[in-house]
Amino acid sequence: MPNPVPPSPEPARASETPGPPDPAMEWALALRDGSTTPWRSWFAAGPSDTPAQHPTNHPTNHPANHPATSGTGRRLPFLPGAQQLELLRRLNLAAAGRPLPTGMADRVLRAGSTDRGRGDLPLVGIATDGFGPPPVDPATLPAEDLLKVAAGLLAEEVITRAAPREPHTPTARWRRAPRFVGDPWATEFAYHAPRWGRAARTGGRTYLLAGDLGTLAAHAWAARTVDGGGMDLGRWLRDRITADRLPPVLDVAAHARRVADRVGVPNTVVVLDPAQLPSGKRPPAPPAVSLDALELTRLVGRPLGLLTPAAERRRLLAHHLVPRLAAHPGGSAPALSVPDPWRSHLARHADHLVTHLRRAGYPLLGSHERLVPSGAPHRDLREPTPDAVLALALDLLLDPKEDPW
C-alpha cells in the first residue's frame, strides 16, 4: 500500500503569528494611550522593537511603556484618517499630561469629518493603492481640517449633555409681555417675545432694540450662527454691507417704519439704551461670547443640523452651547463688535440713520448718537481665526465636568 499523504499542518491564526510592525497602527494606538509624538518623528524612528529611538514629550507616552504598541498584534478595527489622528495628538498636547475624559480617545478615532468634499486622509510614508486623496503629514494639516472633526464631536456632546426642554405653559405674564423686535441676538434671548399680530391687536407698545451699528452687525451674524448660517464673519460682512447699502437687519430707520405702519409712531419705541427700560420690561442680556466662540458655534451647527430638526438645532446652539461657551474663559467677551475697518465704515451709515430717526419723531430711550460705533474698540478686535477656534474646541472637548450644558 502506498504510504498515506501526511495531513497538512493547520494554518496558524493571525493572532498567534503577528505580522511585521505596522507603524501607522502603532502610532494610532500610542496616541490612544496619550502619546504626543508627531507622525514623522514616529515613522523615522523605525519599528517599536527599538523603543529607545521613539522621541516623546513625556515618559508615560513612550511606546515602550505601552505593550499594545510593541508588536503584540493588537490593532484597531481600522486605521483612522490623518485628521482624526492629529486631532487626538493635539488633544493629548492640550491635556498636558492629564487623562482625557473617559472614552474621548476612542470617540476621536471613530469620528468622521463634516467636510463633504474631503474624506479621511492617508498618512504620508504609508503605501496606498493610488486612488483617493494624496497622503499628508498630519502635523501640516490646517486647523480648518481638524475643526471639521472636532465640530462633529461637539455636536454629539451638546445633544448628549443638553438639559431636556422644559414644557411651556402660557401664563398671564406671558400674554402681557412687551413686544421686542430689532436686534436679533437680543430678541433671541428676550422673555417669550410675542408675535407681530399680538402687538397690532392689543395696540401695545413695540420696543425696537438697537445699538451702535458695529455691535448690531456682530449680533446679526451671531443670530445667523445659531440659525444655520453658512458664512464666516468676514464673508458675511463683505456680502451684506456696501458703501451705499445696509442689510435690512441693520437698517434701523426702515425697521422702525415697518413697526410704525402696524402700531403707530407713538407706540414705536426705539431703544438705544436698554438700561432705561423699566425693570419689568427689560429683556435679559444675551450671553457675552467672543467672536471665536460664535465661529465655533457656526461650525458645530453644520453636523448638528444633520442630527436634529432646525428648531431643535437652534435651541441647542443658542440656549445650551452658547451659554456654555460664555462661561468658558476662552469663549467669553465683554462685548461684541466687528473689527476695523468695518466699524469706521458703519459709522458713515449711522450718521444717515440718525437723521432719519430724528425726523420721524419716534419715542426714544437713549441717545441717537449711540448708533455710531465708538472710535475706540471694546478690545483688540479681530476676525475669528481657525487656530484660536480650534484651541477653544479642544478646551471644550477636554472639559471634565459632567453637568448638563
PLY file of the C-alpha trace (Angstrom):
ply
format ascii 1.0
element vertex 405
property float x
property float y
property float z
element edge 404
property int vertex1
property int vertex2
end_header
0.00 0.00 0.00
1.22 3.43 -0.75
2.09 5.49 2.21
-0.76 7.82 3.20
-0.28 11.52 2.48
0.56 13.24 5.74
-2.06 15.73 6.81
-1.33 19.40 6.10
-0.43 21.37 9.15
-3.25 23.61 10.43
-2.62 27.21 9.39
-1.58 29.40 12.23
-4.09 32.01 13.38
-3.32 35.63 12.71
-3.44 36.42 16.41
-0.72 33.78 17.07
1.63 34.98 14.35
1.52 38.74 14.28
2.92 40.21 11.10
5.60 42.83 10.84
5.04 46.00 12.87
2.63 48.44 11.30
3.97 51.92 12.16
0.68 53.68 11.38
-1.33 51.32 13.58
1.26 51.53 16.34
1.16 55.32 16.22
-2.64 55.30 16.42
-2.52 53.01 19.45
0.14 55.15 21.10
-1.97 58.28 20.57
-4.89 56.45 22.10
-2.74 55.90 25.17
-1.66 59.55 25.40
1.34 59.95 23.09
2.15 63.39 21.71
4.82 62.25 19.21
4.28 63.65 15.68
3.86 61.14 12.87
7.09 61.98 11.05
9.14 61.51 14.22
7.42 58.22 14.94
7.85 56.94 11.40
11.50 57.99 11.19
12.34 56.18 14.44
11.52 52.79 12.92
9.73 49.75 14.41
8.79 49.74 18.05
11.11 46.81 18.80
13.69 49.57 19.35
11.63 51.77 21.64
14.52 53.95 22.73
14.52 55.53 19.28
11.00 56.91 19.59
11.01 60.54 20.71
8.20 61.58 23.03
7.23 64.54 25.13
6.57 62.59 28.29
7.94 59.27 29.61
4.47 57.81 30.02
3.78 58.42 26.35
6.74 56.31 25.22
5.74 53.29 23.12
7.96 51.10 25.29
5.53 51.73 28.14
2.55 50.57 26.08
2.72 46.84 25.31
-0.14 47.25 22.84
2.20 49.10 20.51
5.15 46.72 20.76
4.29 44.23 18.02
1.88 42.11 20.10
-0.70 42.03 17.33
-3.24 44.35 18.96
-4.94 46.51 16.36
-7.75 48.98 15.92
-10.67 47.82 13.75
-9.45 50.26 11.07
-6.80 52.91 10.68
-8.30 56.37 11.24
-7.55 59.23 8.88
-4.82 61.79 9.37
-7.37 64.37 10.61
-8.60 62.17 13.45
-5.10 61.08 14.44
-3.72 64.61 14.50
-6.74 65.91 16.43
-6.14 63.25 19.07
-2.46 64.22 19.25
-3.46 67.88 19.71
-5.88 66.85 22.45
-3.09 64.99 24.22
-0.89 68.08 23.95
-3.65 70.34 25.28
-4.31 67.94 28.16
-0.69 68.47 29.30
-0.34 65.04 30.89
-3.87 64.86 32.28
-6.02 61.91 31.18
-8.63 62.64 28.56
-12.31 62.36 29.53
-13.49 58.76 29.58
-13.91 57.37 26.09
-12.78 60.58 24.37
-9.77 59.00 22.59
-11.92 56.26 21.06
-14.56 58.81 20.04
-11.95 60.87 18.22
-10.54 57.85 16.40
-14.01 56.78 15.28
-15.17 60.29 14.35
-15.98 61.33 10.81
-15.31 64.64 9.11
-18.05 67.15 8.35
-16.29 68.12 5.13
-18.45 66.70 2.34
-15.73 67.19 -0.26
-12.82 65.57 1.55
-12.71 62.17 3.18
-10.24 60.66 5.61
-6.68 61.39 4.53
-3.92 58.72 4.45
-0.59 59.19 6.20
2.49 60.13 4.22
5.02 57.29 4.03
2.39 54.54 4.02
1.75 52.68 0.76
-1.66 53.36 -0.82
-3.50 51.89 -3.81
-3.08 55.11 -5.76
-6.73 56.11 -5.52
-8.25 58.85 -3.41
-6.59 61.91 -1.88
-2.80 62.06 -1.67
-1.07 61.15 1.63
-0.38 64.01 4.05
1.78 64.78 7.04
-0.78 65.21 9.84
1.26 67.94 11.55
0.88 70.15 8.46
-2.91 69.91 8.28
-4.59 73.32 8.63
-6.74 73.96 11.67
-9.83 74.01 9.41
-9.42 70.27 8.69
-9.18 69.41 12.38
-12.16 71.62 13.22
-14.34 69.60 10.85
-13.75 66.55 13.03
-13.99 68.45 16.34
-17.29 70.05 15.28
-18.93 66.65 14.86
-17.73 65.55 18.29
-19.09 68.72 19.90
-22.41 68.27 18.10
-22.73 64.84 19.73
-21.67 66.35 23.04
-24.31 69.07 23.04
-27.06 66.59 22.14
-25.99 64.23 24.91
-25.39 66.81 27.63
-28.05 69.45 26.94
-30.71 69.73 29.59
-34.11 68.49 28.35
-36.60 71.02 27.04
-38.99 72.22 29.73
-42.69 72.13 28.82
-44.06 75.63 28.24
-47.45 76.69 29.54
-48.62 80.21 28.60
-49.30 82.39 31.63
-50.91 85.75 32.21
-47.44 87.26 32.46
-46.57 85.80 29.07
-49.70 87.32 27.50
-48.80 90.75 28.89
-45.10 90.52 27.89
-43.81 93.51 25.94
-43.08 93.14 22.25
-39.37 93.22 21.37
-38.06 93.44 17.81
-34.88 94.66 16.22
-31.52 93.35 17.43
-31.81 89.64 16.52
-29.31 88.49 19.14
-31.03 90.38 21.97
-34.52 89.28 20.91
-33.33 85.64 20.73
-32.95 85.76 24.49
-35.91 88.06 25.26
-38.55 86.55 27.51
-41.15 84.86 25.24
-41.33 87.73 22.74
-44.90 87.88 21.33
-45.53 87.95 17.60
-46.35 90.83 15.27
-50.09 90.18 15.25
-50.41 90.26 19.04
-48.80 93.72 19.24
-51.07 95.03 16.48
-54.29 93.67 18.02
-53.62 94.89 21.53
-52.26 98.26 20.48
-49.40 97.83 22.97
-46.01 99.41 22.57
-43.36 97.72 20.48
-39.73 98.14 21.55
-37.20 98.28 18.74
-33.89 97.17 20.26
-30.85 98.68 18.56
-27.37 99.94 19.41
-24.19 101.02 17.71
-24.02 99.52 14.24
-20.75 97.69 14.94
-22.37 95.76 17.79
-25.61 95.34 15.84
-23.70 93.83 12.90
-21.92 91.37 15.19
-25.27 90.48 16.81
-26.86 89.90 13.39
-24.08 87.49 12.46
-24.34 85.83 15.87
-28.04 85.17 15.27
-27.18 83.57 11.94
-24.64 81.24 13.57
-27.39 79.59 15.64
-29.81 79.56 12.71
-27.75 77.52 10.27
-25.74 80.37 8.75
-23.02 79.16 6.39
-20.81 82.25 6.20
-17.94 83.21 8.47
-17.87 86.77 9.82
-15.59 88.27 7.17
-17.56 86.84 4.26
-20.87 87.83 5.87
-19.73 91.45 6.26
-18.39 91.63 2.70
-21.57 90.09 1.31
-24.05 92.22 3.29
-22.53 95.68 3.71
-21.54 98.05 0.91
-20.81 101.75 0.70
-24.41 102.58 -0.25
-26.41 99.72 1.24
-27.14 98.18 4.63
-28.83 94.81 5.11
-32.39 95.09 6.48
-31.28 93.82 9.90
-29.01 96.88 10.30
-31.33 99.46 8.73
-32.87 100.69 11.98
-34.82 103.50 10.28
-36.51 101.14 7.80
-37.29 98.68 10.58
-38.87 101.46 12.66
-41.06 102.47 9.70
-42.34 98.91 9.33
-43.20 98.77 13.03
-44.91 102.17 12.92
-47.07 101.02 10.00
-48.56 98.40 12.33
-48.71 100.02 15.75
-48.26 103.72 15.01
-45.39 106.12 15.62
-46.25 106.82 19.31
-46.12 103.08 20.07
-42.79 102.52 18.27
-40.11 102.97 20.92
-36.52 102.96 19.67
-34.35 101.52 22.47
-30.71 102.52 22.23
-30.08 102.19 25.98
-31.84 99.10 27.44
-30.96 100.27 30.95
-33.63 102.96 30.59
-36.38 100.37 30.18
-38.47 99.73 33.30
-37.13 96.69 35.14
-40.26 94.66 34.40
-39.91 95.27 30.65
-36.15 94.91 30.38
-35.15 91.86 28.31
-32.39 89.61 29.65
-28.94 90.39 28.31
-27.65 87.83 25.80
-24.61 85.72 26.78
-21.31 87.59 26.46
-19.46 85.38 23.98
-16.45 86.10 21.80
-16.34 86.07 18.02
-14.18 82.91 18.20
-16.90 81.21 20.25
-19.56 82.21 17.73
-17.48 80.86 14.86
-17.20 77.55 16.72
-20.98 77.62 17.23
-21.45 78.10 13.49
-19.20 75.13 12.70
-20.95 72.87 15.25
-24.28 73.82 13.68
-23.35 72.02 10.46
-23.23 68.45 11.79
-25.91 69.28 14.36
-28.27 70.14 11.50
-27.88 66.58 10.20
-28.76 65.12 13.60
-31.67 67.31 14.73
-34.51 69.35 13.19
-33.84 73.03 12.52
-35.80 74.31 15.54
-34.03 71.89 17.87
-30.65 72.83 16.44
-31.36 76.50 17.16
-32.40 75.69 20.73
-29.33 73.57 21.38
-26.92 76.11 19.94
-28.44 79.32 21.32
-29.54 78.15 24.74
-27.04 75.39 25.58
-23.79 75.64 23.61
-23.55 79.45 23.59
-24.08 79.83 27.38
-21.52 77.07 27.94
-19.02 78.97 25.79
-19.81 82.23 27.58
-18.95 80.56 30.88
-15.62 79.34 29.48
-12.63 81.70 29.90
-11.64 81.33 26.25
-15.16 81.89 24.94
-16.34 84.91 26.91
-16.03 88.55 25.88
-17.13 91.83 27.49
-18.99 92.99 24.37
-19.43 92.07 20.73
-18.50 94.28 17.81
-16.93 93.95 14.38
-13.27 94.76 13.77
-11.97 97.68 11.77
-12.31 98.78 9.03
-15.94 97.73 9.34
-16.70 99.88 12.39
-15.47 103.06 10.71
-17.35 102.06 7.53
-20.58 101.58 9.51
-20.12 104.93 11.25
-20.92 106.70 7.96
-24.16 104.72 7.63
-25.04 105.54 11.23
-24.98 109.29 10.53
-27.73 108.86 7.90
-29.82 106.69 10.23
-29.65 109.32 12.98
-31.02 111.94 10.58
-33.99 109.74 9.55
-34.88 108.74 13.11
-34.85 112.33 14.36
-37.18 113.45 11.56
-39.63 110.60 12.25
-40.01 111.53 15.92
-40.21 108.04 17.43
-40.15 107.79 21.24
-36.53 107.21 22.21
-34.70 105.58 25.10
-31.08 106.66 24.97
-29.31 108.98 22.56
-29.34 108.84 18.77
-25.55 109.09 18.83
-25.41 105.60 20.31
-25.95 104.28 16.78
-22.46 105.43 15.80
-19.75 102.84 16.55
-17.25 104.05 19.12
-13.85 105.14 17.82
-12.13 103.02 20.48
-12.86 99.27 20.21
-14.00 97.36 23.27
-10.92 95.17 22.95
-8.31 94.20 20.41
-10.97 93.03 17.95
-10.12 90.72 15.07
-11.98 88.29 12.90
-12.07 84.73 14.23
-9.00 82.68 13.27
-9.03 78.89 12.75
-6.20 78.35 15.24
-7.99 80.27 18.01
-11.28 78.49 17.28
-9.52 75.10 17.34
-7.91 75.89 20.71
-11.38 76.70 22.09
-12.81 73.46 20.66
-10.02 71.42 22.29
-10.67 73.08 25.65
-14.37 72.26 25.39
-13.69 68.62 24.49
-11.34 68.34 27.47
-13.87 69.81 29.90
-14.12 67.17 32.65
-17.42 68.50 34.04
-20.33 66.12 33.66
-23.08 68.62 34.48
-25.66 69.37 31.76
-24.96 72.12 29.26
0 1
1 2
2 3
3 4
4 5
5 6
6 7
7 8
8 9
9 10
10 11
11 12
12 13
13 14
14 15
15 16
16 17
17 18
18 19
19 20
20 21
21 22
22 23
23 24
24 25
25 26
26 27
27 28
28 29
29 30
30 31
31 32
32 33
33 34
34 35
35 36
36 37
37 38
38 39
39 40
40 41
41 42
42 43
43 44
44 45
45 46
46 47
47 48
48 49
49 50
50 51
51 52
52 53
53 54
54 55
55 56
56 57
57 58
58 59
59 60
60 61
61 62
62 63
63 64
64 65
65 66
66 67
67 68
68 69
69 70
70 71
71 72
72 73
73 74
74 75
75 76
76 77
77 78
78 79
79 80
80 81
81 82
82 83
83 84
84 85
85 86
86 87
87 88
88 89
89 90
90 91
91 92
92 93
93 94
94 95
95 96
96 97
97 98
98 99
99 100
100 101
101 102
102 103
103 104
104 105
105 106
106 107
107 108
108 109
109 110
110 111
111 112
112 113
113 114
114 115
115 116
116 117
117 118
118 119
119 120
120 121
121 122
122 123
123 124
124 125
125 126
126 127
127 128
128 129
129 130
130 131
131 132
132 133
133 134
134 135
135 136
136 137
137 138
138 139
139 140
140 141
141 142
142 143
143 144
144 145
145 146
146 147
147 148
148 149
149 150
150 151
151 152
152 153
153 154
154 155
155 156
156 157
157 158
158 159
159 160
160 161
161 162
162 163
163 164
164 165
165 166
166 167
167 168
168 169
169 170
170 171
171 172
172 173
173 174
174 175
175 176
176 177
177 178
178 179
179 180
180 181
181 182
182 183
183 184
184 185
185 186
186 187
187 188
188 189
189 190
190 191
191 192
192 193
193 194
194 195
195 196
196 197
197 198
198 199
199 200
200 201
201 202
202 203
203 204
204 205
205 206
206 207
207 208
208 209
209 210
210 211
211 212
212 213
213 214
214 215
215 216
216 217
217 218
218 219
219 220
220 221
221 222
222 223
223 224
224 225
225 226
226 227
227 228
228 229
229 230
230 231
231 232
232 233
233 234
234 235
235 236
236 237
237 238
238 239
239 240
240 241
241 242
242 243
243 244
244 245
245 246
246 247
247 248
248 249
249 250
250 251
251 252
252 253
253 254
254 255
255 256
256 257
257 258
258 259
259 260
260 261
261 262
262 263
263 264
264 265
265 266
266 267
267 268
268 269
269 270
270 271
271 272
272 273
273 274
274 275
275 276
276 277
277 278
278 279
279 280
280 281
281 282
282 283
283 284
284 285
285 286
286 287
287 288
288 289
289 290
290 291
291 292
292 293
293 294
294 295
295 296
296 297
297 298
298 299
299 300
300 301
301 302
302 303
303 304
304 305
305 306
306 307
307 308
308 309
309 310
310 311
311 312
312 313
313 314
314 315
315 316
316 317
317 318
318 319
319 320
320 321
321 322
322 323
323 324
324 325
325 326
326 327
327 328
328 329
329 330
330 331
331 332
332 333
333 334
334 335
335 336
336 337
337 338
338 339
339 340
340 341
341 342
342 343
343 344
344 345
345 346
346 347
347 348
348 349
349 350
350 351
351 352
352 353
353 354
354 355
355 356
356 357
357 358
358 359
359 360
360 361
361 362
362 363
363 364
364 365
365 366
366 367
367 368
368 369
369 370
370 371
371 372
372 373
373 374
374 375
375 376
376 377
377 378
378 379
379 380
380 381
381 382
382 383
383 384
384 385
385 386
386 387
387 388
388 389
389 390
390 391
391 392
392 393
393 394
394 395
395 396
396 397
397 398
398 399
399 400
400 401
401 402
402 403
403 404
